[in-house]
Amino acid sequence: MNELSAPIRLNDGVVMPRIGYGTYKVGDDESQRTVETALELGYRLVDTAEMYGNEVGVGRAVAASGIPRDEVFLTSKVWNDHHGRDAARRALEQSLERLGVDYLDLYLIHWPSPKQGLYTETFQAILDAKEEGLVRSAGVSNFLPEHLERVRSETGVWPSVNQIELHPYFNQADVRAWHAEHGIVTESWGPLGQRTGSLLAEEPVAAAAAAHGKSPAQVVIRWHLQRGCAVIPKSARAERIAENLEVFDFELTGEELTAIDGLHTGRRQGIDPGGHER
Ligand SMILES: NC(=O)c1ccc[n+]([C@@H]2O[C@H](COP(=O)([O-])OP(=O)(O)OC[C@H]3O[C@@H](n4cnc5c(N)ncnc54)[C@H](OP(=O)(O)O)[C@@H]3O)[C@@H](O)[C@H]2O)c1
């Protein structure tokens, strides 16, 4: 069971922790405090975005932690109003400046924004930045297979990671399989399904939690890992930040995984990327 505590090797050879700390809806001041806590507790991946408005706080926390830069895996994302080759390049430079770092470990296109139709150019800007050492790995977020296919056909490169809405209520089994076939790592956002408020109380989750002496959140995080996903739970509370990392001392059985799979509703909590117009 401990192989899941080992990092994942991405399709470009970059090594990424399987679990990270998510920072959506954590402002600059709070993010400094919570990211410092997460790093102290042992997290080595932090997920931010220009849209979250907290890159300054995240950068301060990384600097204050005293952990060498090459031991922290930093992900950020280019927002929808910075698509296109030049705009994406400027957005990256601004993210680096706010974070106070020389490079990102992973830079994602936050949404494909298909109505703009510029995501291939945006991805090319990330590939160019990778050549220059400003980005170690080039990925995307909220891309559908059709968007990934287009990126690959126009740039010759598959993104290393696709960060997508994924939790037991919307488990993306077909997309996960498609990613695996094409060497793309699936990273789950909204992993605890908390926008619904009910996932952690579902019977298969509660039963597995009782059986293993773990919390419902730990069971759900473990489900992500055992289903082959990287996962970035967010909490603003130190005790939950700690709890969410303590997932390497138990293993869900095949029956438990299948019972949790059975919670799938086929309904997203978030926006449908195919129709995303921003
Ligand atoms: N690429 C994208 O479009 C996209 C979209 C959304 C999110 N993300 C990324 O994914 C990360 C995670 O997603 P998310 O923040 O939306 O949702 P999440 O991690 O699934 O859930 C966060 C919620 O769960 C609660 N929570 C955390 N740990 C808990 C625990 N152990 N027990 C009970 N409740 C717990 C948190 O409350 P407290 O804070 O009060 O503990 C918060 O309300 C984000 O922070 C962000 O980095 C990316």
The ligand as an ORCA input file, in Angstrom:
! r2SCAN-3c Opt
* xyz 0 1
  N      -8.654     23.555    -11.709
  C      -9.821     23.960    -11.265
  O     -10.692     24.454    -12.015
  C     -10.108     23.854     -9.807
  C     -11.412     24.077     -9.329
  C     -11.643     23.953     -7.947
  C     -10.591     23.599     -7.114
  N      -9.309     23.415     -7.595
  C      -8.175     23.047     -6.724
  O      -8.533     21.868     -6.011
  C      -8.427     22.129     -4.606
  C      -9.437     21.300     -3.849
  O     -10.746     21.569     -4.279
  P     -11.803     22.382     -3.382
  O     -11.052     23.289     -2.481
  O     -12.793     22.973     -4.307
  O     -12.570     21.260     -2.610
  P     -12.204     20.061     -1.580
  O     -10.774     20.002     -1.270
  O     -12.862     18.849     -2.134
  O     -13.057     20.466     -0.324
  C     -12.746     21.560      0.475
  C     -13.828     21.638      1.533
  O     -13.787     20.465      2.332
  C     -13.632     20.826      3.707
  N     -12.709     19.837      4.281
  C     -11.387     19.732      4.040
  N     -10.845     18.706      4.739
  C     -11.870     18.163      5.436
  C     -11.937     17.084      6.344
  N     -10.858     16.381      6.662
  N     -13.149     16.780      6.888
  C     -14.246     17.494      6.565
  N     -14.248     18.525      5.710
  C     -13.060     18.881      5.153
  C     -13.075     22.229      3.687
  O     -13.523     22.974      4.791
  P     -12.465     23.744      5.777
  O     -11.563     24.579      4.918
  O     -13.356     24.521      6.679
  O     -11.734     22.625      6.491
  C     -13.695     22.820      2.410
  O     -15.019     23.263      2.675
  C      -8.671     23.627     -4.531
  O      -8.320     24.169     -3.289
  C      -7.854     24.111     -5.690
  O      -6.466     24.117     -5.366
  C      -9.084     23.534     -8.944
*
